[in-house]
Amino acid sequence: MAIRVGIVGCGYIAQDTYLPVLAEIGADRVKVVAAFDTAQERVDVALDTFPEASGYTAYDAFLAHQGGLDLVFNLTPAPLHREITARALEAGCHVYSEKPIAATLQEATELTAITRENGLSLFVAPSTITTARMLSIKDRMENGDFGHVHTIRAHIGGMGPAIWRTYSGDPMVFYREGVGPMVDLGVYMLHTITGLFGPATRVQAIGGIVYPERTILIERMYGEKITVEAPDVLSVNLTFEGRRFAHLFTSYAVPASKAPFFELYGTMGAASIAGRQWYDGNSTTDFYFRDESASGKSEGWQEDVATPNPLPIGGILESGILHAVDALENGTPNALTPEHATHVLEIMNGAVASAESGRPVDLTTTF
Ligand SMILES: NC(=O)c1ccc[n+]([C@@H]2O[C@H](COP(=O)([O-])OP(=O)(O)OC[C@H]3O[C@@H](n4cnc5c(N)ncnc54)[C@H](O)[C@@H]3O)[C@@H](O)[C@H]2O)c1
């Protein structure tokens, strides 16, 4: 029987990615039966894709959907994630939540407890580690292709949604306390870094607010101002067990950059992923392998190496949707666990606290 899906939050990312991907997976595997948004016009857009689904503008009515819901996608703005997820879990539904899992460690820990107590699955985006590329890089690491991988360097930034001229969502929320580039963008890299290295032990960061005020360039709000509450530049250092380190630069103050998004360095090789390669998890990666033989002839770059075992739909967000559907269909383990998302939340909050205090923060959670 197909998994009965409910969508909460029918905004930009629902329309751009989740609804089309669920349609592509097919009604024999996932059937979108209910859609909820506080704005009726957004519900109507979801029903254009899934005309047989029921539309709701009240959460109680959505959760009581006649015929039941197996899996709820929480695609609301970040500050609402905890509440929406908790209520869906309490109603007995598996949940797939956009990032972050919640705002505080306590909230995230409570969500994990509700999930476990009810024997449910909580999948938390971002799903970088379920992309074909990261699965293959992890295989290469375990195979020793790079020697001892000791450092990951990640860079992800832009100017934020205030200047995305065609953005249909609410840009203001992205600049609020507890969101910012760390929760919007850095989170992708932190899930990837910890997905490859395991839990970090310490975070130390510098950063702050470069633009105290933003001017919106989106046509329907052009010229409106946003007061910035979250750091828009953050440079974060992480320490791991086993002589491993990572650095993340994330920002909403980068007009443009040619820096690779992601690089890892091992004693015998390196991997590098450029911006043009990053968002498609089936796309290529550049590798460098050292050669310590007398001739040294195989030392050098291998550019644009194809990723083995590509997924049927390649994007980063898409890989998580496929993963959750597979896990629920087959009872296979959840790789997008709330414990992992909780650890990343602790790093994100720790980084902001460290940038404010000037002191490192020791991390307590693990996964
Ligand atoms: N925009 C992107 O490129 C992108 C990419 C990846 C992940 N995300 C994440 O997806 C989430 C949503 O982002 P978005 O860009 O789609 O935002 P959005 O503002 O376009 O959509 C959010 C939707 O939630 C609805 N909503 C607000 N309050 C609600 C409530 N109480 N109950 C139900 N619905 C409510 C809004 O009406 C809106 O339709 C965020 O967590 C964001 O970080 C966004």
PDBQT file of the ligand as one rigid body, heavy atoms in Angstrom, charges set to zero:
ROOT
HETATM    1  N1  LIG A 401      13.832  28.106  -0.163  1.00  0.00    +0.000 N 
HETATM    2  C1  LIG A 401      14.805  27.214  -0.303  1.00  0.00    +0.000 C 
HETATM    3  O1  LIG A 401      15.607  27.240  -1.270  1.00  0.00    +0.000 OA
HETATM    4  C2  LIG A 401      14.936  26.099   0.717  1.00  0.00    +0.000 A 
HETATM    5  C3  LIG A 401      15.817  25.068   0.441  1.00  0.00    +0.000 A 
HETATM    6  C4  LIG A 401      15.936  24.034   1.340  1.00  0.00    +0.000 A 
HETATM    7  C5  LIG A 401      15.215  24.063   2.498  1.00  0.00    +0.000 A 
HETATM    8  N2  LIG A 401      14.373  25.081   2.785  1.00  0.00    +0.000 N 
HETATM    9  C6  LIG A 401      13.658  25.084   4.059  1.00  0.00    +0.000 C 
HETATM   10  O2  LIG A 401      12.286  24.819   3.816  1.00  0.00    +0.000 OA
HETATM   11  C7  LIG A 401      11.487  25.518   4.788  1.00  0.00    +0.000 C 
HETATM   12  C8  LIG A 401      10.482  26.379   4.069  1.00  0.00    +0.000 C 
HETATM   13  O3  LIG A 401      11.162  27.281   3.233  1.00  0.00    +0.000 OA
HETATM   14  P1  LIG A 401      10.434  27.990   2.016  1.00  0.00    +0.000 P 
HETATM   15  O4  LIG A 401      11.507  28.663   1.248  1.00  0.00    +0.000 OA
HETATM   16  O5  LIG A 401       9.554  27.032   1.330  1.00  0.00    +0.000 OA
HETATM   17  O6  LIG A 401       9.566  29.076   2.812  1.00  0.00    +0.000 OA
HETATM   18  P2  LIG A 401       8.139  29.710   2.386  1.00  0.00    +0.000 P 
HETATM   19  O7  LIG A 401       7.951  30.894   3.241  1.00  0.00    +0.000 OA
HETATM   20  O8  LIG A 401       8.058  29.848   0.893  1.00  0.00    +0.000 OA
HETATM   21  O9  LIG A 401       7.114  28.545   2.770  1.00  0.00    +0.000 OA
HETATM   22  C9  LIG A 401       6.710  28.276   4.075  1.00  0.00    +0.000 C 
HETATM   23  C10 LIG A 401       5.206  28.038   4.048  1.00  0.00    +0.000 C 
HETATM   24  O10 LIG A 401       4.786  27.754   5.386  1.00  0.00    +0.000 OA
HETATM   25  C11 LIG A 401       3.524  28.387   5.556  1.00  0.00    +0.000 C 
HETATM   26  N3  LIG A 401       3.256  28.588   6.971  1.00  0.00    +0.000 N 
HETATM   27  C12 LIG A 401       3.625  29.616   7.761  1.00  0.00    +0.000 A 
HETATM   28  N4  LIG A 401       3.176  29.416   9.011  1.00  0.00    +0.000 NA
HETATM   29  C13 LIG A 401       2.522  28.231   9.006  1.00  0.00    +0.000 A 
HETATM   30  C14 LIG A 401       1.870  27.480  10.003  1.00  0.00    +0.000 A 
HETATM   31  N5  LIG A 401       1.799  27.895  11.276  1.00  0.00    +0.000 N 
HETATM   32  N6  LIG A 401       1.316  26.319   9.648  1.00  0.00    +0.000 NA
HETATM   33  C15 LIG A 401       1.390  25.866   8.368  1.00  0.00    +0.000 A 
HETATM   34  N7  LIG A 401       2.012  26.536   7.387  1.00  0.00    +0.000 NA
HETATM   35  C16 LIG A 401       2.583  27.703   7.708  1.00  0.00    +0.000 A 
HETATM   36  C17 LIG A 401       3.633  29.678   4.777  1.00  0.00    +0.000 C 
HETATM   37  O11 LIG A 401       2.344  30.213   4.460  1.00  0.00    +0.000 OA
HETATM   38  C18 LIG A 401       4.393  29.229   3.546  1.00  0.00    +0.000 C 
HETATM   39  O12 LIG A 401       3.543  28.822   2.507  1.00  0.00    +0.000 OA
HETATM   40  C19 LIG A 401      12.468  26.312   5.657  1.00  0.00    +0.000 C 
HETATM   41  O13 LIG A 401      12.773  25.563   6.801  1.00  0.00    +0.000 OA
HETATM   42  C20 LIG A 401      13.697  26.426   4.782  1.00  0.00    +0.000 C 
HETATM   43  O14 LIG A 401      14.884  26.563   5.526  1.00  0.00    +0.000 OA
HETATM   44  C21 LIG A 401      14.186  26.086   1.887  1.00  0.00    +0.000 A 
ENDROOT
TORSDOF 0
